[in-house]
Amino acid sequence: MENALRIGLSRQMALQTRMNVIANNLANINTAGFKRDSVHLEEFRMPIAEMTELSGRDKALSYVHDRAVLNNMTEGPMRQSGNDLDIAISGKGWFTVNTPNGPRYTRNGEFKLSNEGILVTNAGHPVLGTNGQIAFGPNETGITIARDGTITTNEGNKGTIRIVQFKDEQALNKDGFNLFNTNEAPAVVEAPNILQGMVEQSNVKPVIELTNMIETTRAYTTQARMMQKSEELKSDAINRLAQVPS
């Protein structure tokens, strides 16, 4: 009876993790460049504990283990913004930004100019070019960003936006502010496809996430009922054994 409760509890914990991930996906439907997450569940078989009253392979106890949270790196739909500093990457690639904790990577191309004229993210992190930060003078106009990332203004060439890629994108870990971090060394994309005046939207699909939320809620409720019934059977058995024959 105790084993059944523990197994049920392991499933509830895994479902709770899945629900948290789904809620986070839904909360970022309108976050540019956001990549949805999914929970990878797997069976965990206890190496020692077993149901001794059963025989054969049924003796082993199988728990539910939330093995990992996986990133879905598929490209989100493109939206035209009309802002010259908004840029999107079509295909593979990541923008590189400089943070106090070192370089980070993002697909969110909603950029702006700081008070010092430096190209930065919405969080104020400088966007890196192939030669470092990208700065503009106070009188520069006509900002144009070519498909290869080259930036020009009325005063000429201002540099090229640094676009990188990774061999294993699942090694990228979310680091807040829609940024990713990894220990893997990035490789520069030689021929990126950059779209000026466009923003890559979140790849979260609301209908799918709401369906997953309903399924997870139902599974959690069903498991809670099963555990309650198991406790009721246990209490009933104890009450019956405690009765003294008259």
Secondary structure, 3 states (H helix, E strand, C coil): CHHHHHHHHHHHHHHHHHHHHHHHHHHCCCCCCCCCEEEEEEEEEEEEEECCCCCHHHHEEEEEEEEEEEECCCCCCEEECCCCCEEEECCCCEEEEEECCEEEEECCCECEECCCCEEECCCCCEEEECCEECECCCCCCCCEECCCCEEEECCEEEEEECEEECCCHHHCEECCCCCEECCCCCEECCCCCEEECEEECCCCCHHHHHHHHHHHHHHHHHHHHHHHHHHHHHHHHHHHHHCCCC
